[in-house]
Amino acid sequence: AFLNENQQWSFPPDETTPIPDKLKKAVTTFEDARFYWHFGVDIPAVIRASKQNLKHKRVVSGASTLTMQVARLHLKGDRTWRNKLKEMGLAIR
C-alpha cells in the first residue's frame, strides 16, 4: 500500500498479493465497523448521519459503507443525494 499524489491509499493492481489481516481490520474498524453485519448499506449509520446533517443544515457526517465507497468510484458522479441513492442501490446489488 502507498499514498498516491492525492494523499489517498492505493494498492498494487496485482490481485494475487494477499491483504494483511491487520490492514483489513484497520480499514473495517475505521471506515465501516459493521462491514460484516450489513447488506451493503448501514441503515443505523444512514439514520444517524441524516439526523446530524439535518440538524446542522450541512453535511457534518457520512454513512458510506466500504461497499458504497467502491460504488462511488465506479459511478464517478458528483456527491449528490441522487447519486448517494444510486450508490446505495449498487452496494445492495
Backbone bond lengths (Angstrom), bond angles and torsions (degrees), N, CA, C in turn:
res aa  C-N    CA-C-N  psi(-1)  N-CA   C-N-CA  omega(-1)  CA-C   N-CA-C  phi
1 A - - - 1.457 - - 1.525 108.12 -
2 F 1.337 115.60 145.79 1.458 120.37 179.48 1.522 109.27 -152.14
3 L 1.323 116.43 160.92 1.465 121.44 176.03 1.514 109.10 -88.29
4 N 1.342 116.75 131.09 1.461 120.25 177.40 1.525 109.86 -86.23
5 E 1.323 117.67 -173.47 1.472 121.75 -177.17 1.522 113.21 -64.77
6 N 1.333 118.19 -18.43 1.470 122.85 177.36 1.523 112.22 -95.69
7 Q 1.331 115.89 11.87 1.466 122.07 -178.81 1.528 112.46 60.90
8 Q 1.334 116.07 33.86 1.456 122.36 176.18 1.522 107.81 -109.40
9 W 1.323 115.83 143.33 1.460 119.72 178.57 1.520 110.39 -69.96
10 S 1.297 116.51 135.45 1.463 122.76 178.85 1.521 109.15 -130.53
11 F 1.295 114.22 156.05 1.458 120.74 179.77 1.515 109.34 -124.77
12 P 1.318 116.97 149.70 1.467 118.49 176.36 1.532 109.63 -59.55
13 P 1.325 117.66 148.23 1.468 120.19 -177.76 1.527 114.28 -73.27
14 D 1.312 117.84 -1.95 1.461 121.66 -178.69 1.525 110.11 -72.48
15 E 1.325 116.87 108.22 1.463 121.56 -177.25 1.522 113.43 -71.94
16 T 1.315 117.65 -11.34 1.464 119.93 -179.83 1.529 111.75 -84.70
17 T 1.337 117.30 -12.41 1.458 120.31 178.88 1.527 108.49 -74.85
18 P 1.325 117.53 120.24 1.467 119.11 -178.66 1.526 111.55 -70.67
19 I 1.309 115.94 145.96 1.463 121.62 176.35 1.523 107.21 -91.40
20 P 1.328 117.65 123.68 1.470 120.19 -178.63 1.529 112.06 -60.13
21 D 1.331 115.99 143.16 1.460 121.27 -179.86 1.527 112.10 -58.07
22 K 1.342 117.43 -37.10 1.469 120.17 178.98 1.519 111.32 -62.21
23 L 1.315 117.37 -37.95 1.464 120.74 178.73 1.525 110.31 -68.70
24 K 1.336 117.27 -43.07 1.465 120.48 177.18 1.522 110.63 -57.96
25 K 1.340 115.94 -45.30 1.462 120.12 -178.61 1.525 110.72 -65.59
26 A 1.325 117.02 -41.78 1.464 120.24 -179.93 1.524 111.07 -62.93
27 V 1.321 117.37 -45.28 1.462 120.75 -178.06 1.521 110.89 -65.82
28 T 1.311 117.40 -46.33 1.469 118.59 -179.50 1.525 111.26 -68.49
29 T 1.316 118.23 -34.51 1.464 120.79 179.47 1.517 111.43 -64.14
30 F 1.323 116.93 -44.52 1.463 119.95 -174.28 1.527 114.28 -93.48
31 E 1.310 118.84 -22.77 1.459 121.38 -177.08 1.524 114.45 -105.21
32 D 1.336 116.93 -28.27 1.466 119.43 -173.49 1.529 108.46 -162.76
33 A 1.324 115.98 74.54 1.467 121.70 -172.60 1.529 113.34 -58.07
34 R 1.330 117.87 -28.21 1.470 120.36 -179.63 1.533 111.90 -103.34
35 F 1.326 116.53 25.84 1.471 122.24 -176.62 1.528 113.00 -50.15
36 Y 1.298 117.45 -42.95 1.466 120.87 -175.46 1.534 112.89 -83.04
37 W 1.349 117.63 -0.96 1.460 119.87 -175.93 1.523 114.48 -119.94
38 H 1.312 119.14 -3.87 1.463 118.90 177.83 1.530 109.90 -112.68
39 F 1.313 116.66 175.25 1.468 122.13 -173.92 1.529 112.43 -102.77
40 G 1.320 117.25 21.57 1.459 121.86 -178.55 1.508 112.09 116.73
41 V 1.340 116.42 -25.03 1.459 122.91 176.65 1.526 106.98 -128.16
42 D 1.323 116.51 128.81 1.466 122.12 -179.57 1.534 107.91 -94.35
43 I 1.323 115.93 93.99 1.463 121.88 -174.40 1.533 112.50 -57.17
44 P 1.347 120.39 -46.96 1.467 118.55 177.43 1.537 112.74 -58.32
45 A 1.317 118.00 -36.35 1.464 121.17 178.11 1.525 110.87 -68.44
46 V 1.323 117.57 -38.26 1.468 121.40 177.90 1.529 110.14 -63.47
47 I 1.319 116.74 -43.19 1.468 121.07 178.93 1.526 110.12 -64.35
48 R 1.333 117.04 -46.93 1.463 121.43 179.64 1.525 111.22 -59.06
49 A 1.328 116.64 -50.65 1.467 120.91 -178.24 1.528 111.01 -63.65
50 S 1.326 117.37 -40.26 1.469 120.78 179.24 1.520 110.76 -61.07
51 K 1.329 117.30 -45.61 1.462 121.06 178.72 1.527 111.01 -60.68
52 Q 1.331 116.08 -47.03 1.466 119.60 -178.75 1.530 111.47 -63.58
53 N 1.315 116.45 -43.68 1.461 120.19 -178.13 1.530 111.67 -67.79
54 L 1.321 117.53 -38.53 1.469 120.78 176.76 1.523 110.65 -66.84
55 K 1.325 116.78 -41.28 1.462 121.29 179.49 1.529 111.25 -61.03
56 H 1.309 117.38 -42.63 1.464 122.01 -176.91 1.539 113.06 -91.56
57 K 1.331 116.20 -5.31 1.464 122.73 179.71 1.530 112.84 57.93
58 R 1.310 115.61 29.78 1.467 122.65 175.06 1.521 107.44 -164.81
59 V 1.308 116.61 167.50 1.466 120.52 -179.93 1.522 109.26 -77.12
60 V 1.331 115.38 113.49 1.458 120.78 176.12 1.523 111.10 -118.69
61 S 1.318 116.03 -11.83 1.456 120.34 -177.87 1.519 109.36 -150.15
62 G 1.315 115.24 145.44 1.457 120.53 177.90 1.513 111.22 -113.30
63 A 1.309 115.67 172.14 1.458 120.22 -178.94 1.521 111.40 -139.63
64 S 1.321 116.66 17.43 1.462 119.29 -177.05 1.525 111.31 -69.97
65 T 1.301 114.47 130.78 1.457 120.23 173.13 1.529 108.04 -83.25
66 L 1.307 116.13 169.55 1.467 119.06 175.81 1.518 110.53 -57.44
67 T 1.323 117.05 -40.18 1.453 121.70 -179.69 1.525 110.77 -64.29
68 M 1.320 117.10 -39.27 1.461 120.97 177.92 1.528 111.16 -68.57
69 Q 1.331 116.98 -33.88 1.463 120.45 177.52 1.529 110.51 -65.61
70 V 1.320 116.33 -39.49 1.468 120.27 176.29 1.527 109.61 -65.70
71 A 1.334 117.42 -40.58 1.468 121.09 177.60 1.524 110.50 -61.05
72 R 1.339 117.44 -39.92 1.467 121.16 179.25 1.530 110.24 -62.82
73 L 1.330 117.14 -41.27 1.465 120.52 177.19 1.525 110.74 -62.15
74 H 1.318 116.66 -37.13 1.466 121.98 179.98 1.531 111.43 -70.08
75 L 1.331 116.82 -42.96 1.461 121.05 -175.93 1.523 112.97 -77.11
76 K 1.318 117.85 -31.71 1.467 123.94 176.77 1.522 113.32 55.62
77 G 1.315 117.83 38.59 1.457 120.25 179.70 1.514 112.17 -104.48
78 D 1.316 115.61 176.52 1.456 121.03 175.20 1.522 109.50 -66.75
79 R 1.321 115.78 161.86 1.459 120.20 -179.53 1.530 108.74 -89.54
80 T 1.339 114.81 85.33 1.460 122.06 -179.97 1.524 108.97 -121.91
81 W 1.336 115.56 166.63 1.474 119.43 176.24 1.524 110.71 -60.39
82 R 1.311 116.44 -40.25 1.459 120.51 -179.54 1.538 110.75 -60.95
83 N 1.322 116.07 -45.59 1.467 119.49 179.32 1.521 111.63 -69.78
84 K 1.337 117.00 -31.72 1.467 120.22 176.57 1.526 109.31 -61.92
85 L 1.327 117.14 -40.08 1.463 120.36 177.22 1.526 111.17 -65.69
86 K 1.331 116.59 -38.34 1.469 120.14 175.92 1.524 110.55 -63.13
87 E 1.333 116.49 -41.73 1.463 120.57 177.92 1.519 110.67 -60.87
88 M 1.342 115.99 -42.76 1.462 120.51 178.83 1.526 110.54 -60.69
89 G 1.322 115.99 -46.27 1.453 119.61 179.48 1.511 112.88 -60.94
90 L 1.327 116.07 -43.88 1.455 120.02 178.54 1.530 111.44 -66.65
91 A 1.333 116.51 -38.19 1.479 120.59 178.49 1.519 111.37 -63.92
92 I 1.317 116.53 -39.15 1.473 119.78 178.84 1.516 110.38 -68.45
93 R 1.333 115.73 -40.15 1.460 119.76 179.77 1.512 110.20 -66.26
